[in-house]
Amino acid sequence: MSERTVDSRGRRCPLPIIDLAAAARDAADGTVIILLADDPAAAADVAAWCRMRGQLYEGSAPLDGSDRATSYRVRIRGLSQR
């Protein structure tokens, strides 16, 4: 299983979600995309995007050494799994 990191720190809504969607478009089934974001809206936006797109939201955690940035985990599900 592969993992891909998308760094959207310093980018404001809706850009982190656009970055996530672009990465998901080319990702194979089962790929975990780690989205790094410091936009406060990302917390709600990532979960909503996953619900709307049928992807698996695996949670979030603060980035080490940062008081604002968060790491969001999204597992990409293939069309046959949606």
VOMAR-845475 format. One record per residue: residue number from 1; residue in one letter; x, y, z of N, C-alpha, C in turn. Coordinates in Angstrom, 1 decimal. Atoms other than C-alpha are relative to their C-alpha. Layout:
N
<site><nr>NUM</nr><rest>A</rest><n_X>X</n_X><n_Y>Y</n_Y><n_Z>Z</n_Z><ca_X>X</ca_X><ca_Y>Y</ca_Y><ca_Z>Z</ca_Z><c_X>X</c_X><c_Y>Y</c_Y><c_Z>Z</c_Z></site>
...
END
This chain:
82
<site><nr>1</nr><rest>M</rest><n_X>0.8</n_X><n_Y>-1.2</n_Y><n_Z>0.0</n_Z><ca_X>0.0</ca_X><ca_Y>0.0</ca_Y><ca_Z>0.0</ca_Z><c_X>0.9</c_X><c_Y>1.2</c_Y><c_Z>0.0</c_Z></site>
<site><nr>2</nr><rest>S</rest><n_X>-0.9</n_X><n_Y>-1.2</n_Y><n_Z>0.1</n_Z><ca_X>1.4</ca_X><ca_Y>3.4</ca_Y><ca_Z>-0.9</ca_Z><c_X>-0.6</c_X><c_Y>1.1</c_Y><c_Z>0.8</c_Z></site>
<site><nr>3</nr><rest>E</rest><n_X>0.4</n_X><n_Y>-1.1</n_Y><n_Z>-0.7</n_Z><ca_X>1.3</ca_X><ca_Y>6.6</ca_Y><ca_Z>0.9</ca_Z><c_X>0.5</c_X><c_Y>1.3</c_Y><c_Z>-0.7</c_Z></site>
<site><nr>4</nr><rest>R</rest><n_X>-0.3</n_X><n_Y>-1.2</n_Y><n_Z>0.7</n_Z><ca_X>1.4</ca_X><ca_Y>10.1</ca_Y><ca_Z>-0.5</ca_Z><c_X>-0.2</c_X><c_Y>1.2</c_Y><c_Z>0.9</c_Z></site>
<site><nr>5</nr><rest>T</rest><n_X>0.2</n_X><n_Y>-1.1</n_Y><n_Z>-0.8</n_Z><ca_X>1.9</ca_X><ca_Y>13.4</ca_Y><ca_Z>1.3</ca_Z><c_X>-0.2</c_X><c_Y>1.3</c_Y><c_Z>-0.9</c_Z></site>
<site><nr>6</nr><rest>V</rest><n_X>0.4</n_X><n_Y>-1.3</n_Y><n_Z>0.7</n_Z><ca_X>0.3</ca_X><ca_Y>16.7</ca_Y><ca_Z>0.1</ca_Z><c_X>0.2</c_X><c_Y>1.1</c_Y><c_Z>1.0</c_Z></site>
<site><nr>7</nr><rest>D</rest><n_X>-0.3</n_X><n_Y>-1.1</n_Y><n_Z>-1.0</n_Z><ca_X>1.7</ca_X><ca_Y>19.8</ca_Y><ca_Z>1.8</ca_Z><c_X>-0.8</c_X><c_Y>1.2</c_Y><c_Z>-0.5</c_Z></site>
<site><nr>8</nr><rest>S</rest><n_X>0.8</n_X><n_Y>-1.1</n_Y><n_Z>0.3</n_Z><ca_X>-1.0</ca_X><ca_Y>22.5</ca_Y><ca_Z>1.8</ca_Z><c_X>0.1</c_X><c_Y>1.1</c_Y><c_Z>1.1</c_Z></site>
<site><nr>9</nr><rest>R</rest><n_X>-0.2</n_X><n_Y>-1.0</n_Y><n_Z>-1.1</n_Z><ca_X>0.4</ca_X><ca_Y>24.5</ca_Y><ca_Z>4.7</ca_Z><c_X>0.2</c_X><c_Y>1.4</c_Y><c_Z>-0.7</c_Z></site>
<site><nr>10</nr><rest>G</rest><n_X>0.0</n_X><n_Y>-1.4</n_Y><n_Z>0.5</n_Z><ca_X>0.0</ca_X><ca_Y>28.3</ca_Y><ca_Z>4.1</ca_Z><c_X>-1.0</c_X><c_Y>0.2</c_Y><c_Z>-1.1</c_Z></site>
<site><nr>11</nr><rest>R</rest><n_X>1.0</n_X><n_Y>-0.1</n_Y><n_Z>1.0</n_Z><ca_X>-2.8</ca_X><ca_Y>27.7</ca_Y><ca_Z>1.6</ca_Z><c_X>-1.4</c_X><c_Y>0.1</c_Y><c_Z>0.7</c_Z></site>
<site><nr>12</nr><rest>R</rest><n_X>1.3</n_X><n_Y>-0.2</n_Y><n_Z>-0.6</n_Z><ca_X>-6.3</ca_X><ca_Y>28.9</ca_Y><ca_Z>2.5</ca_Z><c_X>-1.1</c_X><c_Y>-0.7</c_Y><c_Z>-0.8</c_Z></site>
<site><nr>13</nr><rest>C</rest><n_X>1.2</n_X><n_Y>0.6</n_Y><n_Z>0.5</n_Z><ca_X>-9.7</ca_X><ca_Y>27.4</ca_Y><ca_Z>1.8</ca_Z><c_X>-0.4</c_X><c_Y>0.8</c_Y><c_Z>-1.3</c_Z></site>
<site><nr>14</nr><rest>P</rest><n_X>0.2</n_X><n_Y>1.4</n_Y><n_Z>0.1</n_Z><ca_X>-10.6</ca_X><ca_Y>26.0</ca_Y><ca_Z>-0.7</ca_Z><c_X>1.3</c_X><c_Y>-0.8</c_Y><c_Z>-0.5</c_Z></site>
<site><nr>15</nr><rest>L</rest><n_X>-1.2</n_X><n_Y>0.6</n_Y><n_Z>0.7</n_Z><ca_X>-7.0</ca_X><ca_Y>25.3</ca_Y><ca_Z>-1.9</ca_Z><c_X>0.4</c_X><c_Y>-1.4</c_Y><c_Z>0.6</c_Z></site>
<site><nr>16</nr><rest>P</rest><n_X>-0.4</n_X><n_Y>1.3</n_Y><n_Z>-0.5</n_Z><ca_X>-6.2</ca_X><ca_Y>22.4</ca_Y><ca_Z>0.6</ca_Z><c_X>-0.9</c_X><c_Y>-1.1</c_Y><c_Z>-0.6</c_Z></site>
<site><nr>17</nr><rest>I</rest><n_X>0.9</n_X><n_Y>1.0</n_Y><n_Z>0.6</n_Z><ca_X>-9.3</ca_X><ca_Y>20.5</ca_Y><ca_Z>-0.7</ca_Z><c_X>0.3</c_X><c_Y>-0.2</c_Y><c_Z>-1.5</c_Z></site>
<site><nr>18</nr><rest>I</rest><n_X>-0.3</n_X><n_Y>0.1</n_Y><n_Z>1.4</n_Z><ca_X>-8.4</ca_X><ca_Y>21.2</ca_Y><ca_Z>-4.3</ca_Z><c_X>1.3</c_X><c_Y>-0.8</c_Y><c_Z>-0.1</c_Z></site>
<site><nr>19</nr><rest>D</rest><n_X>-1.2</n_X><n_Y>0.8</n_Y><n_Z>0.0</n_Z><ca_X>-4.9</ca_X><ca_Y>19.8</ca_Y><ca_Z>-3.6</ca_Z><c_X>-0.3</c_X><c_Y>-1.4</c_Y><c_Z>0.3</c_Z></site>
<site><nr>20</nr><rest>L</rest><n_X>0.4</n_X><n_Y>1.4</n_Y><n_Z>-0.4</n_Z><ca_X>-6.4</ca_X><ca_Y>16.7</ca_Y><ca_Z>-1.9</ca_Z><c_X>-0.7</c_X><c_Y>-0.7</c_Y><c_Z>-1.2</c_Z></site>
<site><nr>21</nr><rest>A</rest><n_X>0.8</n_X><n_Y>0.5</n_Y><n_Z>1.2</n_Z><ca_X>-8.8</ca_X><ca_Y>16.2</ca_Y><ca_Z>-4.9</ca_Z><c_X>1.0</c_X><c_Y>-0.4</c_Y><c_Z>-1.1</c_Z></site>
<site><nr>22</nr><rest>A</rest><n_X>-1.0</n_X><n_Y>0.2</n_Y><n_Z>1.1</n_Z><ca_X>-5.9</ca_X><ca_Y>16.5</ca_Y><ca_Z>-7.4</ca_Z><c_X>0.8</c_X><c_Y>-1.2</c_Y><c_Z>0.3</c_Z></site>
<site><nr>23</nr><rest>A</rest><n_X>-0.8</n_X><n_Y>1.2</n_Y><n_Z>-0.4</n_Z><ca_X>-3.8</ca_X><ca_Y>13.9</ca_Y><ca_Z>-5.5</ca_Z><c_X>-0.9</c_X><c_Y>-1.2</c_Y><c_Z>-0.1</c_Z></site>
<site><nr>24</nr><rest>A</rest><n_X>0.9</n_X><n_Y>1.1</n_Y><n_Z>0.0</n_Z><ca_X>-6.8</ca_X><ca_Y>11.6</ca_Y><ca_Z>-5.2</ca_Z><c_X>-0.3</c_X><c_Y>-0.5</c_Y><c_Z>-1.4</c_Z></site>
<site><nr>25</nr><rest>R</rest><n_X>0.3</n_X><n_Y>0.3</n_Y><n_Z>1.4</n_Z><ca_X>-7.5</ca_X><ca_Y>11.7</ca_Y><ca_Z>-8.9</ca_Z><c_X>1.0</c_X><c_Y>-1.0</c_Y><c_Z>-0.6</c_Z></site>
<site><nr>26</nr><rest>D</rest><n_X>-1.1</n_X><n_Y>0.9</n_Y><n_Z>0.5</n_Z><ca_X>-4.2</ca_X><ca_Y>9.9</ca_Y><ca_Z>-9.7</ca_Z><c_X>0.4</c_X><c_Y>-1.1</c_Y><c_Z>0.9</c_Z></site>
<site><nr>27</nr><rest>A</rest><n_X>-0.5</n_X><n_Y>1.0</n_Y><n_Z>-1.0</n_Z><ca_X>-4.0</ca_X><ca_Y>7.7</ca_Y><ca_Z>-6.7</ca_Z><c_X>-0.7</c_X><c_Y>-1.4</c_Y><c_Z>-0.2</c_Z></site>
<site><nr>28</nr><rest>A</rest><n_X>0.5</n_X><n_Y>1.4</n_Y><n_Z>0.1</n_Z><ca_X>-4.4</ca_X><ca_Y>3.9</ca_Y><ca_Z>-6.8</ca_Z><c_X>-0.9</c_X><c_Y>-0.3</c_Y><c_Z>1.2</c_Z></site>
<site><nr>29</nr><rest>D</rest><n_X>0.8</n_X><n_Y>0.5</n_Y><n_Z>-1.1</n_Z><ca_X>-6.9</ca_X><ca_Y>2.0</ca_Y><ca_Z>-4.7</ca_Z><c_X>0.8</c_X><c_Y>-0.3</c_Y><c_Z>1.2</c_Z></site>
<site><nr>30</nr><rest>G</rest><n_X>-0.7</n_X><n_Y>0.3</n_Y><n_Z>-1.3</n_Z><ca_X>-5.8</ca_X><ca_Y>1.8</ca_Y><ca_Z>-1.1</ca_Z><c_X>1.1</c_X><c_Y>1.0</c_Y><c_Z>0.4</c_Z></site>
<site><nr>31</nr><rest>T</rest><n_X>-1.0</n_X><n_Y>-1.0</n_Y><n_Z>-0.3</n_Z><ca_X>-3.4</ca_X><ca_Y>4.8</ca_Y><ca_Z>-1.3</ca_Z><c_X>-0.5</c_X><c_Y>0.8</c_Y><c_Z>1.2</c_Z></site>
<site><nr>32</nr><rest>V</rest><n_X>0.3</n_X><n_Y>-0.9</n_Y><n_Z>-1.1</n_Z><ca_X>-3.3</ca_X><ca_Y>6.8</ca_Y><ca_Z>1.9</ca_Z><c_X>0.6</c_X><c_Y>1.4</c_Y><c_Z>-0.4</c_Z></site>
<site><nr>33</nr><rest>I</rest><n_X>-0.5</n_X><n_Y>-1.3</n_Y><n_Z>0.3</n_Z><ca_X>-3.0</ca_X><ca_Y>10.5</ca_Y><ca_Z>1.2</ca_Z><c_X>0.0</c_X><c_Y>0.8</c_Y><c_Z>1.4</c_Z></site>
<site><nr>34</nr><rest>I</rest><n_X>-0.2</n_X><n_Y>-0.8</n_Y><n_Z>-1.2</n_Z><ca_X>-1.6</ca_X><ca_Y>12.6</ca_Y><ca_Z>4.1</ca_Z><c_X>-0.1</c_X><c_Y>1.4</c_Y><c_Z>-0.5</c_Z></site>
<site><nr>35</nr><rest>L</rest><n_X>0.1</n_X><n_Y>-1.4</n_Y><n_Z>0.3</n_Z><ca_X>-2.8</ca_X><ca_Y>16.2</ca_Y><ca_Z>3.8</ca_Z><c_X>0.5</c_X><c_Y>0.8</c_Y><c_Z>1.2</c_Z></site>
<site><nr>36</nr><rest>L</rest><n_X>-0.5</n_X><n_Y>-0.9</n_Y><n_Z>-1.1</n_Z><ca_X>-0.8</ca_X><ca_Y>18.7</ca_Y><ca_Z>5.8</ca_Z><c_X>-0.6</c_X><c_Y>1.4</c_Y><c_Z>-0.3</c_Z></site>
<site><nr>37</nr><rest>A</rest><n_X>0.7</n_X><n_Y>-1.3</n_Y><n_Z>0.1</n_Z><ca_X>-2.8</ca_X><ca_Y>21.9</ca_Y><ca_Z>6.4</ca_Z><c_X>-0.1</c_X><c_Y>0.8</c_Y><c_Z>1.3</c_Z></site>
<site><nr>38</nr><rest>D</rest><n_X>0.1</n_X><n_Y>-0.8</n_Y><n_Z>-1.2</n_Z><ca_X>-2.9</ca_X><ca_Y>24.8</ca_Y><ca_Z>8.7</ca_Z><c_X>-1.2</c_X><c_Y>1.0</c_Y><c_Z>-0.1</c_Z></site>
<site><nr>39</nr><rest>D</rest><n_X>1.2</n_X><n_Y>-0.8</n_Y><n_Z>0.1</n_Z><ca_X>-6.1</ca_X><ca_Y>26.4</ca_Y><ca_Z>7.5</ca_Z><c_X>-1.1</c_X><c_Y>-0.6</c_Y><c_Z>0.9</c_Z></site>
<site><nr>40</nr><rest>P</rest><n_X>0.9</n_X><n_Y>0.5</n_Y><n_Z>-1.0</n_Z><ca_X>-8.7</ca_X><ca_Y>26.1</ca_Y><ca_Z>10.3</ca_Z><c_X>-1.2</c_X><c_Y>-0.7</c_Y><c_Z>-0.7</c_Z></site>
<site><nr>41</nr><rest>A</rest><n_X>1.2</n_X><n_Y>0.6</n_Y><n_Z>0.6</n_Z><ca_X>-11.5</ca_X><ca_Y>25.2</ca_Y><ca_Z>7.8</ca_Z><c_X>0.3</c_X><c_Y>-1.4</c_Y><c_Z>-0.5</c_Z></site>
<site><nr>42</nr><rest>A</rest><n_X>-0.3</n_X><n_Y>1.3</n_Y><n_Z>0.6</n_Z><ca_X>-9.6</ca_X><ca_Y>22.1</ca_Y><ca_Z>6.6</ca_Z><c_X>-0.6</c_X><c_Y>-1.1</c_Y><c_Z>0.9</c_Z></site>
<site><nr>43</nr><rest>A</rest><n_X>0.5</n_X><n_Y>1.1</n_Y><n_Z>-0.8</n_Z><ca_X>-10.8</ca_X><ca_Y>20.0</ca_Y><ca_Z>9.6</ca_Z><c_X>-1.4</c_X><c_Y>-0.4</c_Y><c_Z>-0.5</c_Z></site>
<site><nr>44</nr><rest>A</rest><n_X>1.4</n_X><n_Y>0.3</n_Y><n_Z>0.4</n_Z><ca_X>-14.5</ca_X><ca_Y>20.2</ca_Y><ca_Z>8.5</ca_Z><c_X>0.0</c_X><c_Y>-0.3</c_Y><c_Z>-1.5</c_Z></site>
<site><nr>45</nr><rest>D</rest><n_X>0.0</n_X><n_Y>0.2</n_Y><n_Z>1.4</n_Z><ca_X>-13.7</ca_X><ca_Y>20.4</ca_Y><ca_Z>4.8</ca_Z><c_X>0.5</c_X><c_Y>-1.4</c_Y><c_Z>-0.4</c_Z></site>
<site><nr>46</nr><rest>V</rest><n_X>-0.5</n_X><n_Y>1.3</n_Y><n_Z>0.4</n_Z><ca_X>-11.6</ca_X><ca_Y>17.2</ca_Y><ca_Z>4.6</ca_Z><c_X>-1.0</c_X><c_Y>-1.1</c_Y><c_Z>0.3</c_Z></site>
<site><nr>47</nr><rest>A</rest><n_X>1.0</n_X><n_Y>1.0</n_Y><n_Z>-0.3</n_Z><ca_X>-14.3</ca_X><ca_Y>15.1</ca_Y><ca_Z>6.4</ca_Z><c_X>-1.2</c_X><c_Y>0.1</c_Y><c_Z>-0.9</c_Z></site>
<site><nr>48</nr><rest>A</rest><n_X>1.1</n_X><n_Y>-0.2</n_Y><n_Z>0.9</n_Z><ca_X>-17.0</ca_X><ca_Y>16.6</ca_Y><ca_Z>4.2</ca_Z><c_X>0.3</c_X><c_Y>-0.5</c_Y><c_Z>-1.4</c_Z></site>
<site><nr>49</nr><rest>W</rest><n_X>-0.4</n_X><n_Y>0.5</n_Y><n_Z>1.3</n_Z><ca_X>-15.0</ca_X><ca_Y>15.9</ca_Y><ca_Z>1.0</ca_Z><c_X>0.0</c_X><c_Y>-1.5</c_Y><c_Z>0.0</c_Z></site>
<site><nr>50</nr><rest>C</rest><n_X>-0.1</n_X><n_Y>1.5</n_Y><n_Z>0.0</n_Z><ca_X>-14.5</ca_X><ca_Y>12.3</ca_Y><ca_Z>2.0</ca_Z><c_X>-1.5</c_X><c_Y>-0.6</c_Y><c_Z>0.0</c_Z></site>
<site><nr>51</nr><rest>R</rest><n_X>1.4</n_X><n_Y>0.5</n_Y><n_Z>0.0</n_Z><ca_X>-18.3</ca_X><ca_Y>11.8</ca_Y><ca_Z>2.7</ca_Z><c_X>-0.5</c_X><c_Y>0.2</c_Y><c_Z>-1.4</c_Z></site>
<site><nr>52</nr><rest>M</rest><n_X>0.6</n_X><n_Y>-0.3</n_Y><n_Z>1.3</n_Z><ca_X>-19.2</ca_X><ca_Y>13.5</ca_Y><ca_Z>-0.7</ca_Z><c_X>0.7</c_X><c_Y>-0.9</c_Y><c_Z>-1.1</c_Z></site>
<site><nr>53</nr><rest>R</rest><n_X>-0.7</n_X><n_Y>0.7</n_Y><n_Z>1.0</n_Z><ca_X>-16.6</ca_X><ca_Y>11.5</ca_Y><ca_Z>-2.6</ca_Z><c_X>0.1</c_X><c_Y>-1.5</c_Y><c_Z>0.2</c_Z></site>
<site><nr>54</nr><rest>G</rest><n_X>0.0</n_X><n_Y>1.4</n_Y><n_Z>-0.3</n_Z><ca_X>-17.0</ca_X><ca_Y>8.1</ca_Y><ca_Z>-0.9</ca_Z><c_X>1.4</c_X><c_Y>-0.5</c_Y><c_Z>0.4</c_Z></site>
<site><nr>55</nr><rest>Q</rest><n_X>-1.4</n_X><n_Y>0.4</n_Y><n_Z>-0.5</n_Z><ca_X>-13.4</ca_X><ca_Y>8.1</ca_Y><ca_Z>0.5</ca_Z><c_X>0.0</c_X><c_Y>-0.3</c_Y><c_Z>1.5</c_Z></site>
<site><nr>56</nr><rest>L</rest><n_X>-0.1</n_X><n_Y>0.3</n_Y><n_Z>-1.4</n_Z><ca_X>-12.3</ca_X><ca_Y>6.9</ca_Y><ca_Z>3.9</ca_Z><c_X>0.8</c_X><c_Y>1.0</c_Y><c_Z>0.7</c_Z></site>
<site><nr>57</nr><rest>Y</rest><n_X>-0.7</n_X><n_Y>-1.0</n_Y><n_Z>-0.9</n_Z><ca_X>-11.4</ca_X><ca_Y>9.6</ca_Y><ca_Z>6.4</ca_Z><c_X>0.5</c_X><c_Y>-0.8</c_Y><c_Z>1.2</c_Z></site>
<site><nr>58</nr><rest>E</rest><n_X>-0.6</n_X><n_Y>0.7</n_Y><n_Z>-1.1</n_Z><ca_X>-9.0</ca_X><ca_Y>8.0</ca_Y><ca_Z>8.8</ca_Z><c_X>0.5</c_X><c_Y>0.8</c_Y><c_Z>1.2</c_Z></site>
<site><nr>59</nr><rest>G</rest><n_X>-0.3</n_X><n_Y>-0.8</n_Y><n_Z>-1.2</n_Z><ca_X>-8.6</ca_X><ca_Y>10.9</ca_Y><ca_Z>11.2</ca_Z><c_X>1.1</c_X><c_Y>1.1</c_Y><c_Z>-0.3</c_Z></site>
<site><nr>60</nr><rest>S</rest><n_X>-1.0</n_X><n_Y>-1.1</n_Y><n_Z>0.0</n_Z><ca_X>-6.2</ca_X><ca_Y>13.7</ca_Y><ca_Z>12.0</ca_Z><c_X>0.8</c_X><c_Y>0.0</c_Y><c_Z>1.3</c_Z></site>
<site><nr>61</nr><rest>A</rest><n_X>-0.9</n_X><n_Y>-0.2</n_Y><n_Z>-1.1</n_Z><ca_X>-3.4</ca_X><ca_Y>14.6</ca_Y><ca_Z>14.3</ca_Z><c_X>0.8</c_X><c_Y>1.3</c_Y><c_Z>-0.2</c_Z></site>
<site><nr>62</nr><rest>P</rest><n_X>-0.8</n_X><n_Y>-1.2</n_Y><n_Z>0.1</n_Z><ca_X>-1.5</ca_X><ca_Y>17.7</ca_Y><ca_Z>15.1</ca_Z><c_X>1.4</c_X><c_Y>-0.3</c_Y><c_Z>-0.5</c_Z></site>
<site><nr>63</nr><rest>L</rest><n_X>-1.4</n_X><n_Y>0.2</n_Y><n_Z>0.4</n_Z><ca_X>1.9</ca_X><ca_Y>18.0</ca_Y><ca_Z>13.4</ca_Z><c_X>0.9</c_X><c_Y>0.3</c_Y><c_Z>1.1</c_Z></site>
<site><nr>64</nr><rest>D</rest><n_X>-1.0</n_X><n_Y>-0.2</n_Y><n_Z>-1.1</n_Z><ca_X>4.8</ca_X><ca_Y>17.7</ca_Y><ca_Z>15.7</ca_Z><c_X>0.7</c_X><c_Y>1.3</c_Y><c_Z>-0.2</c_Z></site>
<site><nr>65</nr><rest>G</rest><n_X>-0.7</n_X><n_Y>-1.2</n_Y><n_Z>0.0</n_Z><ca_X>6.3</ca_X><ca_Y>21.0</ca_Y><ca_Z>16.6</ca_Z><c_X>-0.8</c_X><c_Y>1.2</c_Y><c_Z>-0.5</c_Z></site>
<site><nr>66</nr><rest>S</rest><n_X>0.8</n_X><n_Y>-1.0</n_Y><n_Z>0.6</n_Z><ca_X>3.4</ca_X><ca_Y>23.0</ca_Y><ca_Z>15.2</ca_Z><c_X>-1.3</c_X><c_Y>0.2</c_Y><c_Z>0.9</c_Z></site>
<site><nr>67</nr><rest>D</rest><n_X>1.2</n_X><n_Y>-0.3</n_Y><n_Z>-0.8</n_Z><ca_X>0.6</ca_X><ca_Y>24.7</ca_Y><ca_Z>17.2</ca_Z><c_X>-1.3</c_X><c_Y>0.1</c_Y><c_Z>-0.9</c_Z></site>
<site><nr>68</nr><rest>R</rest><n_X>1.1</n_X><n_Y>-0.2</n_Y><n_Z>0.9</n_Z><ca_X>-1.6</ca_X><ca_Y>25.1</ca_Y><ca_Z>14.1</ca_Z><c_X>-0.2</c_X><c_Y>-1.1</c_Y><c_Z>-1.1</c_Z></site>
<site><nr>69</nr><rest>A</rest><n_X>0.1</n_X><n_Y>1.0</n_Y><n_Z>1.1</n_Z><ca_X>-0.8</ca_X><ca_Y>22.5</ca_Y><ca_Z>11.4</ca_Z><c_X>-0.5</c_X><c_Y>-1.3</c_Y><c_Z>0.4</c_Z></site>
<site><nr>70</nr><rest>T</rest><n_X>0.6</n_X><n_Y>1.3</n_Y><n_Z>-0.3</n_Z><ca_X>-2.6</ca_X><ca_Y>19.2</ca_Y><ca_Z>11.3</ca_Z><c_X>0.3</c_X><c_Y>-0.9</c_Y><c_Z>-1.2</c_Z></site>
<site><nr>71</nr><rest>S</rest><n_X>-0.1</n_X><n_Y>1.0</n_Y><n_Z>1.0</n_Z><ca_X>-2.1</ca_X><ca_Y>16.0</ca_Y><ca_Z>9.4</ca_Z><c_X>-1.3</c_X><c_Y>-0.8</c_Y><c_Z>-0.1</c_Z></site>
<site><nr>72</nr><rest>Y</rest><n_X>1.2</n_X><n_Y>0.7</n_Y><n_Z>0.2</n_Z><ca_X>-5.2</ca_X><ca_Y>14.5</ca_Y><ca_Z>7.9</ca_Z><c_X>0.3</c_X><c_Y>-1.3</c_Y><c_Z>-0.9</c_Z></site>
<site><nr>73</nr><rest>R</rest><n_X>-0.2</n_X><n_Y>1.3</n_Y><n_Z>0.7</n_Z><ca_X>-5.3</ca_X><ca_Y>10.8</ca_Y><ca_Z>6.7</ca_Z><c_X>-1.3</c_X><c_Y>-0.3</c_Y><c_Z>-0.8</c_Z></site>
<site><nr>74</nr><rest>V</rest><n_X>1.1</n_X><n_Y>0.4</n_Y><n_Z>0.9</n_Z><ca_X>-7.5</ca_X><ca_Y>9.9</ca_Y><ca_Z>3.7</ca_Z><c_X>0.4</c_X><c_Y>-1.2</c_Y><c_Z>-0.8</c_Z></site>
<site><nr>75</nr><rest>R</rest><n_X>-0.3</n_X><n_Y>1.2</n_Y><n_Z>0.8</n_Z><ca_X>-7.6</ca_X><ca_Y>6.4</ca_Y><ca_Z>2.2</ca_Z><c_X>-0.9</c_X><c_Y>0.0</c_Y><c_Z>-1.2</c_Z></site>
<site><nr>76</nr><rest>I</rest><n_X>0.8</n_X><n_Y>0.0</n_Y><n_Z>1.2</n_Z><ca_X>-8.6</ca_X><ca_Y>6.3</ca_Y><ca_Z>-1.4</ca_Z><c_X>-0.6</c_X><c_Y>-1.4</c_Y><c_Z>-0.3</c_Z></site>
<site><nr>77</nr><rest>R</rest><n_X>0.7</n_X><n_Y>1.3</n_Y><n_Z>0.4</n_Z><ca_X>-11.2</ca_X><ca_Y>3.7</ca_Y><ca_Z>-2.4</ca_Z><c_X>-0.2</c_X><c_Y>0.1</c_Y><c_Z>-1.5</c_Z></site>
<site><nr>78</nr><rest>G</rest><n_X>0.2</n_X><n_Y>0.1</n_Y><n_Z>1.5</n_Z><ca_X>-11.4</ca_X><ca_Y>2.6</ca_Y><ca_Z>-6.0</ca_Z><c_X>-1.5</c_X><c_Y>0.0</c_Y><c_Z>-0.3</c_Z></site>
<site><nr>79</nr><rest>L</rest><n_X>1.4</n_X><n_Y>-0.1</n_Y><n_Z>0.4</n_Z><ca_X>-14.6</ca_X><ca_Y>2.9</ca_Y><ca_Z>-8.0</ca_Z><c_X>-0.8</c_X><c_Y>-1.3</c_Y><c_Z>0.3</c_Z></site>
<site><nr>80</nr><rest>S</rest><n_X>0.7</n_X><n_Y>1.3</n_Y><n_Z>-0.3</n_Z><ca_X>-15.5</ca_X><ca_Y>-0.8</ca_Y><ca_Z>-7.4</ca_Z><c_X>-0.3</c_X><c_Y>-0.1</c_Y><c_Z>1.5</c_Z></site>
<site><nr>81</nr><rest>Q</rest><n_X>0.2</n_X><n_Y>0.0</n_Y><n_Z>-1.5</n_Z><ca_X>-15.4</ca_X><ca_Y>-0.1</ca_Y><ca_Z>-3.6</ca_Z><c_X>-1.0</c_X><c_Y>1.0</c_Y><c_Z>0.5</c_Z></site>
<site><nr>82</nr><rest>R</rest><n_X>0.9</n_X><n_Y>-1.2</n_Y><n_Z>-0.4</n_Z><ca_X>-17.7</ca_X><ca_Y>3.0</ca_Y><ca_Z>-3.6</ca_Z><c_X>-1.4</c_X><c_Y>-0.4</c_Y><c_Z>0.0</c_Z></site>
END
